Amino acid sequence: LFKPVITLNDVSFIFANLMLAPRSLARMGTPSVVSLGAIPVPVSLFVLDYWMWIGTGLGNANYLFFQCLAFEVFFGALMLDFVSSTVKRGKALTITLKSRIEKADDSRKEEVK
């Protein structure tokens, strides 16, 4: 059940789930935009290097390692920014709800007087 290695299938599933929270996506900052634009670079280089180097048996594993590392860093920055924006959105909703409840209580107290 536990898979320590993330695959492109997992990433596409996560991106599809990110689209279900548009208000959290609106709160995301610049690091996520940079990460989203940079993720295709290590993925395409990984595919190219795997085909050219590892498939023929003449490859250097360090290239693949650093491409995977770059992908994980970009993906981690994207996920961290999404979680942070979701927490900020939840906090804003809580504050808004509390202020509405307080206004409703104040209006009820004025009606009673």
C-alpha positions as CSV (number, residue, x, y, z in Angstrom):
1,L,0.0,0.0,0.0
2,F,2.8,2.5,0.8
3,K,4.6,3.8,-2.2
4,P,7.6,6.0,-1.3
5,V,8.3,7.0,-4.9
6,I,5.9,9.4,-6.5
7,T,5.1,8.8,-10.2
8,L,3.6,10.9,-12.9
9,N,0.3,9.2,-12.4
10,D,0.2,10.5,-8.8
11,V,1.1,14.0,-10.0
12,S,-1.7,14.1,-12.6
13,F,-4.1,12.8,-9.9
14,I,-3.0,15.5,-7.5
15,F,-3.2,18.3,-10.2
16,A,-6.8,17.2,-11.0
17,N,-7.6,17.4,-7.3
18,L,-6.0,20.9,-7.1
19,M,-8.5,22.1,-9.6
20,L,-11.3,21.2,-7.2
21,A,-10.2,24.0,-4.9
22,P,-10.2,27.2,-7.0
23,R,-10.3,29.6,-4.1
24,S,-7.2,28.0,-2.6
25,L,-5.5,28.2,-6.0
26,A,-6.3,31.9,-6.1
27,R,-4.4,32.5,-2.9
28,M,-1.2,30.8,-4.1
29,G,1.8,32.9,-4.7
30,T,4.7,33.2,-7.1
31,P,6.7,30.1,-6.1
32,S,3.9,27.9,-7.2
33,V,3.7,29.6,-10.6
34,V,7.4,29.2,-11.0
35,S,7.3,25.5,-9.9
36,L,4.4,24.8,-12.1
37,G,6.3,26.2,-15.1
38,A,9.5,24.4,-14.2
39,I,8.1,20.9,-13.6
40,P,8.0,19.9,-17.3
41,V,11.7,20.6,-17.6
42,P,13.0,17.8,-15.3
43,V,10.2,15.4,-16.5
44,S,11.1,15.9,-20.2
45,L,14.8,15.6,-19.4
46,F,14.2,12.4,-17.4
47,V,12.4,10.8,-20.3
48,L,15.0,11.9,-22.8
49,D,17.9,10.7,-20.7
50,Y,16.3,7.5,-19.9
51,W,15.7,6.8,-23.5
52,M,19.2,7.9,-24.6
53,W,21.4,6.8,-21.8
54,I,19.8,4.2,-19.5
55,G,18.2,2.3,-22.4
56,T,21.5,1.8,-24.1
57,G,23.4,1.0,-20.9
58,L,25.8,3.9,-21.3
59,G,24.1,6.4,-18.9
60,N,25.2,8.2,-15.8
61,A,22.8,7.8,-12.9
62,N,23.7,11.2,-11.5
63,Y,21.8,12.9,-14.3
64,L,18.7,11.0,-13.5
65,F,19.1,11.5,-9.8
66,F,19.3,15.3,-10.0
67,Q,16.4,15.5,-12.5
68,C,14.3,13.5,-10.0
69,L,15.6,15.7,-7.2
70,A,14.7,18.9,-9.1
71,F,11.2,17.5,-9.8
72,E,10.6,16.7,-6.2
73,V,11.8,20.1,-5.1
74,F,9.4,21.9,-7.5
75,F,6.5,19.6,-6.7
76,G,7.2,20.0,-2.9
77,A,7.2,23.8,-3.3
78,L,3.9,23.6,-5.2
79,M,2.3,21.4,-2.6
80,L,3.6,23.5,0.3
81,D,2.2,26.7,-1.2
82,F,-1.1,25.0,-1.8
83,V,-1.4,23.7,1.7
84,S,-0.4,27.1,3.1
85,S,-3.0,28.9,0.9
86,T,-5.7,26.4,2.0
87,V,-4.9,27.0,5.7
88,K,-5.1,30.8,5.1
89,R,-8.4,30.4,3.4
90,G,-9.8,28.3,6.3
91,K,-8.6,30.9,8.7
92,A,-10.2,33.7,6.8
93,L,-13.5,31.7,6.6
94,T,-13.4,31.2,10.4
95,I,-12.8,34.9,11.1
96,T,-15.6,35.9,8.7
97,L,-18.0,33.4,10.3
98,K,-17.2,34.6,13.8
99,S,-17.8,38.2,12.8
100,R,-21.1,37.3,11.3
101,I,-22.2,35.5,14.4
102,E,-21.2,38.4,16.6
103,K,-23.2,40.8,14.4
104,A,-26.2,38.6,14.6
105,D,-25.9,38.4,18.4
106,D,-25.6,42.2,18.6
107,S,-28.7,42.7,16.4
108,R,-30.7,40.2,18.6
109,K,-29.7,42.0,21.8
110,E,-30.8,45.4,20.3
111,E,-34.2,43.9,19.3
112,V,-34.7,42.6,22.9
113,K,-34.0,46.1,24.3
